[in-house]
Amino acid sequence: MAQAGVFKMKEDQSSEIRIFKDQVLEIVPDADFRFSLVILKDGNKYFLCGTEKDIWEALERTE
């Protein structure tokens, strides 16, 4: 069974969110590349700490 990746929120780095790879529709890097906008298939959007590459790698490790 797949596990969710745990990511820190850009707005409040003490808050975390759990995301499964199969929930992700798109990851868009922020202008300074320290953060990424993660768009989920259900339409929810989250700004997370980490580059696009970091987030994809973390999601790959949860499979």
Beta strands, then each sheet from edge to edge (+ up, - down):
strand 1: 5-8
strand 2: 16-19
strand 3: 24-29
strand 4: 35-40
strand 5: 45-49
sheet 1: 1+ 2-
sheet 2: 3+ 4- 5+
end
